[in-house]
Amino acid sequence: MKRISTVTIIALALVLAGCSQTRNSQASGGTAATTNVSGVKAETFDRLRDAGNVLNELMNTPDQAIPQTILADAKCVAVVPSMVKGGFVVGARHGRGVATCRTSNGWSAPAFFTISGGSWGPQIGVQATDLVMLFMNEQGMKDLLSSKFNLGADASVAAGPVGREAAASTDITAQAGILTYSRSRGLFAGLTLNGANVQVDDESQDAFYGRQVEFANVLTGKVNAPAAANTFLSSVRQNFREARTGGN
């Protein structure tokens, strides 16, 4: 029965992910609908819009916002709108995100990735979580540029401090290459990001750029950002500019 319950809940998680994306698109009028694109490319447009909204909503909530000292030091930011987690003793999680890094010319064009993996623990239920990951040091950025790594194994990860006035923990920022922030909807217990696998989303990236581009080249500023990336990048610039004087 446990095997059946696990499969059922994981399947439900995937269905909820699709429903969440549909609701988000309908609620905002649908970015893709206004640009006459469809399929995977349309999904990338919606993902960029949703990722920008997640950042704005997180930073507009003072008691949950990322401290300015953290934002000022972040080298890259990655956002996963509605990462779905579900399980019954054995858990599963999956989400699609978008990332950008600081370059000498401002924030880079967006690069697309997936995050997935299983976990063991006392967990039950299905939950959708908006996830923000900040890459705080050279090693964290190097892990992201590799286009494939495992959180907690290849890359050190920790829950980031919250609150606009919160003092950033020196130990956290010094030891963890990646700090995570999340906003959850639904009920779930016992899940952490340790063990999750992050890798390039080739299908989405090829569709968005209309050609094959290297993940690292995008994040290091070697690829120009299409106009469709403006919504997401504008949100990043707006929310990070306050933390770094003269930042882009």
HELIX and SHEET records of a PDB file:
HELIX    1   1 LYS A    2  ALA A   27  1                                  26    
HELIX    2   2 ALA A   32  THR A   35  5                                   4    
HELIX    3   3 GLY A   39  MET A   59  1                                  21    
HELIX    4   4 GLN A   68  ASP A   73  1                                   6    
HELIX    5   5 GLU A  138  LEU A  145  1                                   8    
HELIX    6   6 THR A  170  GLN A  175  1                                   6    
HELIX    7   7 ASP A  202  TYR A  209  1                                   8    
HELIX    8   8 PHE A  215  LEU A  219  1                                   5    
HELIX    9   9 ALA A  227  ALA A  229  5                                   3    
HELIX   10  10 ASN A  230  ARG A  241  1                                  12    
SHEET    1   A 5 GLY A 106  TRP A 107  0                                        
SHEET    2   A 5 CYS A  76  THR A 103 -1                                        
SHEET    3   A 5 ALA A 111  PHE A 135 -1                                        
SHEET    4   A 5 ILE A 178  GLY A 186 -1                                        
SHEET    5   A 5 VAL A 157  ALA A 159  1                                        
SHEET    1   B 5 GLY A 106  TRP A 107  0                                        
SHEET    2   B 5 CYS A  76  THR A 103 -1                                        
SHEET    3   B 5 ALA A 111  PHE A 135 -1                                        
SHEET    4   B 5 ASN A 197  VAL A 200 -1                                        
SHEET    5   B 5 LYS A 148  ASN A 150 -1                                        
END                                                                             
